[in-house]
Amino acid sequence: MNKADYSDDSIIKQIKLPDLFSILNALFGFSAILFVISGTNITEKALKNASILILLAVVADGLDGMVARNVESSPLGKYLDSLADMLSFGVAPAIIIYVLIKDYFAVPAMYINVVLAFCGAYVICGMLRLARFDAKESVTKETRFSFSTGFLSEKEKGYFEGFPITGSAIFLASFLLLTLELPLPFPSYSSASLLIGLMGILCFLMTSRIRYRNIRDKRIVIPAGLIFFTLFFFYLFSLPFVYPVAIIVASIAVYICSPLVRVFVPALR
């Protein structure tokens, strides 16, 4: 992809097709926030709508990157993409989880500060993850795995350093949908503790030096897109969507564990 040179043209003239997808991404994230902060009583429907909007933002983000790589790009693209990702995959999930635990699960007031701290940590770690990615865009240095420096057995090119914030948002949004559609057999405070624990794990993974493969293989991207489309279709027509969302949760869980697989199964390195 050739980088376009910045010009003094009107900002409207500088916006290209992939930038429109970034803007759409941000609007989905903004709308997700509005769904959970509007009104006095949070409803299950509002939480589901907000989670679906996060996943729609993921699709818009994917289309943004695909179009930028294969069609055209603009000098604004990189910055618009990061800002949209911060809103949709950093701020929005944190607010949704906070409102879910505080108002929907109605946990005791003494634990709210803990919830707020974890949600704030998620926003900060997501911001740091995006900043590191932008600052270290092209890496070619070769390093080997060691328990002191982290999981790394191949060249860094083609890998992300730290779990992607997009993956974190997908996991939280899909896990939330699964929890609401198929309630866990635990009290509400146990479900809240589980969500907080997952956020803590994602905070660690996003800021870690663990390498995750940059997945652009059509054999993976196309089936993933079909699963997302199936989920949106089922949700739009009020059909049970447990199976597609469970597949998404399981897929992200496998991706989270993938560095361990590469380390202990040499054939997959």
C-alpha positions as CSV (number, residue, x, y, z in Angstrom):
1,M,0.0,0.0,0.0
2,N,1.4,3.3,-1.1
3,K,1.2,6.1,1.5
4,A,-0.5,9.2,0.2
5,D,1.2,12.5,0.8
6,Y,-0.5,15.0,2.9
7,S,-1.9,18.0,1.1
8,D,-3.5,21.3,2.0
9,D,-6.8,20.4,0.2
10,S,-10.1,20.6,2.1
11,I,-10.4,17.9,4.6
12,I,-13.5,16.6,2.8
13,K,-11.4,16.2,-0.4
14,Q,-8.8,14.1,1.5
15,I,-11.4,11.6,2.8
16,K,-11.2,8.3,0.8
17,L,-13.4,5.3,0.8
18,P,-11.6,3.4,3.7
19,D,-11.9,6.6,5.8
20,L,-15.7,6.3,5.5
21,F,-15.5,2.9,7.0
22,S,-13.4,4.3,9.9
23,I,-16.1,7.0,10.4
24,L,-18.8,4.3,10.4
25,N,-16.7,2.3,12.9
26,A,-16.7,5.3,15.2
27,L,-20.4,6.0,14.8
28,F,-21.2,2.3,15.7
29,G,-19.1,2.7,18.9
30,F,-20.7,6.0,19.8
31,S,-24.2,4.5,19.2
32,A,-23.3,1.6,21.5
33,I,-22.5,4.0,24.3
34,L,-25.8,5.9,23.8
35,F,-27.8,2.6,24.0
36,V,-26.5,1.9,27.6
37,I,-26.5,5.5,29.0
38,S,-29.9,6.5,27.7
39,G,-32.8,6.1,30.1
40,T,-32.9,5.5,33.8
41,N,-33.2,1.7,33.8
42,I,-30.8,-0.4,31.7
43,T,-32.6,-3.2,29.8
44,E,-31.3,-6.5,28.4
45,K,-32.3,-5.3,24.9
46,A,-30.2,-2.2,25.2
47,L,-27.2,-4.2,26.3
48,K,-27.7,-6.7,23.4
49,N,-28.0,-3.8,20.9
50,A,-24.9,-2.2,22.2
51,S,-22.9,-5.4,21.9
52,I,-24.2,-6.0,18.4
53,L,-23.0,-2.4,17.5
54,I,-19.5,-3.2,18.8
55,L,-19.4,-6.2,16.5
56,L,-20.7,-4.1,13.6
57,A,-17.8,-1.7,14.3
58,V,-15.5,-4.7,14.0
59,V,-16.8,-5.4,10.5
60,A,-16.5,-1.7,9.5
61,D,-12.9,-1.8,10.8
62,G,-12.1,-4.9,8.8
63,L,-13.6,-3.4,5.6
64,D,-11.5,-0.2,6.3
65,G,-8.3,-2.2,6.3
66,M,-9.2,-4.4,3.3
67,V,-10.1,-1.4,1.1
68,A,-7.0,0.6,2.2
69,R,-4.7,-2.3,1.3
70,N,-6.3,-3.2,-2.0
71,V,-7.9,0.0,-3.4
72,E,-6.8,3.3,-2.0
73,S,-5.7,5.1,1.2
74,S,-5.4,8.7,2.4
75,P,-3.0,10.5,4.7
76,L,-5.8,10.7,7.3
77,G,-6.5,6.9,7.3
78,K,-4.0,5.7,9.9
79,Y,-5.1,8.3,12.4
80,L,-8.8,8.0,11.8
81,D,-8.5,4.2,12.2
82,S,-6.8,4.4,15.5
83,L,-9.2,7.1,16.9
84,A,-12.2,5.0,15.8
85,D,-10.7,1.9,17.3
86,M,-10.1,3.7,20.6
87,L,-13.8,4.7,20.8
88,S,-15.4,1.5,19.6
89,F,-13.1,-1.1,21.0
90,G,-11.7,0.7,24.1
91,V,-14.1,3.2,25.5
92,A,-17.4,1.7,24.4
93,P,-16.8,-1.9,25.8
94,A,-15.6,-0.4,29.1
95,I,-18.7,1.7,29.5
96,I,-21.0,-1.2,28.5
97,I,-19.4,-3.5,31.0
98,Y,-19.5,-0.8,33.7
99,V,-23.2,-0.2,33.2
100,L,-24.0,-3.9,33.0
101,I,-22.3,-4.7,36.3
102,K,-23.5,-1.5,38.1
103,D,-27.1,-1.2,36.9
104,Y,-28.1,-4.6,35.3
105,F,-26.4,-7.0,37.7
106,A,-26.8,-4.4,40.5
107,V,-23.7,-5.4,42.5
108,P,-23.3,-3.9,46.0
109,A,-22.1,-0.3,46.0
110,M,-18.9,-1.3,47.8
111,Y,-17.6,-3.1,44.7
112,I,-18.4,-0.3,42.2
113,N,-15.0,1.4,42.6
114,V,-13.3,-1.9,41.8
115,V,-15.4,-2.3,38.7
116,L,-14.6,1.3,37.7
117,A,-10.9,0.7,38.2
118,F,-10.9,-2.4,35.9
119,C,-12.9,-0.6,33.3
120,G,-10.5,2.4,33.4
121,A,-7.5,0.0,33.2
122,Y,-9.1,-1.6,30.1
123,V,-9.3,1.8,28.4
124,I,-5.7,2.7,29.3
125,C,-4.3,-0.6,28.2
126,G,-6.3,-0.4,24.9
127,M,-4.9,3.1,24.4
128,L,-1.3,1.9,25.0
129,R,-1.8,-1.1,22.7
130,L,-2.9,1.2,19.9
131,A,-0.1,3.7,20.5
132,R,2.5,0.9,20.5
133,F,1.1,-0.5,17.2
134,D,1.2,2.9,15.5
135,A,4.7,3.6,16.9
136,K,6.1,0.2,15.9
137,E,4.3,-0.3,12.6
138,S,7.0,-2.2,10.7
139,V,9.1,-4.7,12.6
140,T,11.6,-7.1,11.1
141,K,13.9,-8.0,14.0
142,E,14.2,-11.8,14.6
143,T,14.1,-13.0,18.2
144,R,13.7,-16.4,19.8
145,F,11.4,-17.6,22.5
146,S,12.5,-17.3,26.1
147,F,10.5,-17.3,29.4
148,S,12.2,-14.0,30.3
149,T,11.3,-12.0,27.1
150,G,8.0,-13.6,26.1
151,F,6.6,-15.9,23.5
152,L,8.4,-15.4,20.2
153,S,9.7,-18.1,17.9
154,E,9.5,-16.5,14.5
155,K,10.3,-13.2,12.8
156,E,8.2,-10.4,14.1
157,K,7.0,-9.5,10.6
158,G,3.4,-10.7,10.2
159,Y,2.7,-10.7,14.0
160,F,1.1,-8.3,16.4
161,E,2.9,-7.5,19.7
162,G,0.2,-7.9,22.3
163,F,-3.3,-9.0,21.9
164,P,-5.2,-6.7,19.4
165,I,-7.7,-4.3,21.0
166,T,-10.2,-5.4,18.3
167,G,-10.0,-9.0,19.5
168,S,-10.5,-7.8,23.0
169,A,-13.7,-6.0,22.0
170,I,-15.0,-9.0,20.0
171,F,-14.4,-11.3,23.0
172,L,-16.1,-9.0,25.5
173,A,-19.1,-8.1,23.2
174,S,-19.7,-11.7,22.2
175,F,-19.2,-13.1,25.7
176,L,-21.7,-10.5,26.9
177,L,-24.2,-11.5,24.3
178,L,-23.7,-15.2,25.2
179,T,-24.2,-14.4,28.9
180,L,-27.5,-12.5,28.2
181,E,-28.9,-15.0,25.7
182,L,-27.8,-18.0,27.7
183,P,-27.6,-16.9,31.4
184,L,-24.8,-18.5,33.4
185,P,-25.9,-20.7,36.3
186,F,-24.2,-18.3,38.8
187,P,-25.5,-15.4,40.9
188,S,-25.1,-12.0,39.3
189,Y,-22.1,-11.1,41.4
190,S,-20.3,-14.2,40.2
191,S,-21.0,-13.3,36.6
192,A,-19.7,-9.8,37.3
193,S,-16.5,-11.2,38.9
194,L,-16.0,-13.3,35.8
195,L,-16.4,-10.3,33.4
196,I,-14.0,-8.3,35.6
197,G,-11.5,-11.2,35.6
198,L,-11.7,-11.4,31.8
199,M,-11.1,-7.7,31.5
200,G,-8.0,-8.0,33.7
201,I,-6.7,-10.8,31.5
202,L,-7.3,-8.8,28.3
203,C,-5.5,-5.8,29.9
204,F,-2.4,-7.9,30.5
205,L,-2.5,-9.5,27.0
206,M,-2.9,-6.2,25.2
207,T,0.1,-4.6,26.9
208,S,2.2,-7.8,26.9
209,R,5.0,-8.7,24.5
210,I,3.3,-11.9,23.4
211,R,3.1,-12.2,19.6
212,Y,-0.2,-12.9,17.8
213,R,-0.3,-13.8,14.2
214,N,-1.8,-11.1,11.9
215,I,-4.6,-13.1,10.3
216,R,-5.4,-12.1,6.8
217,D,-5.8,-15.5,5.2
218,K,-9.0,-15.7,3.2
219,R,-9.6,-19.3,4.4
220,I,-10.1,-17.7,7.9
221,V,-11.4,-14.3,7.1
222,I,-14.3,-15.4,4.8
223,P,-15.7,-18.0,7.2
224,A,-15.4,-15.5,10.1
225,G,-17.3,-13.0,8.0
226,L,-20.0,-15.5,7.3
227,I,-20.4,-16.2,11.1
228,F,-20.7,-12.5,11.8
229,F,-23.3,-12.1,9.0
230,T,-25.3,-15.1,10.4
231,L,-25.2,-13.5,13.9
232,F,-26.5,-10.2,12.6
233,F,-29.2,-11.9,10.5
234,F,-30.4,-14.0,13.4
235,Y,-30.4,-11.0,15.7
236,L,-32.2,-8.7,13.2
237,F,-35.0,-11.2,12.8
238,S,-35.2,-12.1,16.5
239,L,-34.0,-15.7,16.0
240,P,-31.9,-17.6,18.6
241,F,-28.3,-16.6,18.0
242,V,-26.6,-18.7,20.7
243,Y,-24.6,-20.9,18.2
244,P,-23.0,-18.2,16.1
245,V,-22.1,-16.1,19.1
246,A,-20.7,-19.2,20.9
247,I,-18.5,-19.9,17.8
248,I,-17.2,-16.4,18.0
249,V,-16.4,-16.7,21.7
250,A,-14.7,-20.0,21.2
251,S,-12.7,-18.8,18.1
252,I,-11.3,-15.7,20.0
253,A,-10.5,-18.0,23.0
254,V,-8.5,-20.2,20.7
255,Y,-6.7,-17.1,19.2
256,I,-5.9,-15.9,22.7
257,C,-4.2,-19.3,23.4
258,S,-2.5,-19.6,20.0
259,P,1.0,-18.4,21.1
260,L,1.1,-21.3,23.6
261,V,0.2,-23.7,20.8
262,R,3.1,-22.4,18.7
263,V,5.5,-22.8,21.5
264,F,4.6,-26.3,22.5
265,V,3.7,-27.7,19.1
266,P,6.8,-27.1,16.9
267,A,5.0,-28.2,13.7
268,L,2.8,-25.1,14.0
269,R,5.6,-22.6,14.3
